[in-house]
Amino acid sequence: MKLGIIGLGKLGLPLAVLLSKHFKVYGVDVSKQRIQQIMSRERFFEPGINEYLEKYGDNLTVSTSYNILRYCRIVFIVRQTLSLPDGKFD
């Protein structure tokens, strides 16, 4: 089954890499910089992200184009999560 994730930020990227363990996942983000970071396997601060990208990154396709979602059976839309001034969540 093919799954889609719209929004690859602090919540969307962990969801995408977790699901990529078992499914083919297509992720979309409006930020070209974020897509480039994921594609180049930059180091992320969220726990487990780097390990999952290393193990299951072949099951994750990312883009700024929504066209990659056309064959996805389910698409999750992840909105920006507001955080406290120190970056933590309430």
C-alpha positions in Angstrom: 0.0 0.0 0.0 1.2 3.5 -0.8 0.8 6.2 1.8 1.2 10.0 1.5 2.3 12.6 4.1 1.8 16.3 3.5 4.1 18.3 5.7 7.5 16.9 6.7 8.4 19.0 9.7 8.9 17.9 13.4 5.8 15.7 13.3 5.4 14.8 9.6 8.9 13.5 9.0 8.9 11.1 12.0 5.5 9.8 10.9 6.8 9.3 7.4 10.0 7.4 8.4 8.0 5.3 10.9 5.5 4.3 8.3 8.3 3.7 5.7 9.3 0.6 7.8 6.2 -1.2 6.5 4.9 0.8 3.5 6.0 2.8 0.5 5.6 6.4 1.6 5.5 9.6 -0.5 6.1 12.8 1.4 5.5 16.4 0.2 6.7 19.6 1.8 6.6 23.2 0.4 10.1 23.8 1.6 12.7 22.9 -1.0 15.3 23.1 1.7 13.6 20.5 3.8 13.2 18.2 0.9 17.0 18.6 0.1 17.8 17.9 3.8 15.9 14.7 3.7 17.3 13.6 0.3 20.9 14.2 1.4 20.3 12.4 4.7 21.3 15.4 6.8 21.4 14.6 10.6 18.1 15.4 12.3 17.6 16.1 16.1 14.4 14.0 16.5 15.2 10.7 18.2 15.4 7.7 15.8 14.9 9.7 12.6 18.5 9.2 11.3 18.5 5.5 12.0 15.1 5.0 10.3 16.1 7.1 7.3 19.2 4.9 7.0 17.3 1.6 7.3 14.1 2.4 5.5 14.8 5.5 3.4 14.5 3.6 0.2 10.8 3.3 1.0 10.4 7.1 1.3 10.1 9.3 -1.7 9.9 13.1 -1.0 9.1 16.1 -3.2 7.6 19.6 -3.3 5.1 18.3 -6.0 1.7 17.0 -4.9 1.7 14.9 -8.1 3.6 12.1 -6.3 0.5 11.5 -4.1 -1.9 10.6 -6.9 -1.5 6.8 -6.4 -1.5 6.9 -2.6 -4.4 5.1 -0.9 -4.2 7.2 2.2 -2.8 10.7 2.6 -2.1 12.3 6.0 -2.0 16.1 6.3 0.3 17.2 9.1 -0.1 20.9 10.1 2.5 23.0 11.8 2.6 22.4 15.5 3.1 25.5 17.6 5.8 25.3 20.2 6.9 27.2 23.3 9.6 29.9 22.9 12.3 27.4 23.8 11.2 25.0 21.1 9.5 22.5 23.4 5.9 21.5 23.1 3.3 22.1 25.7 
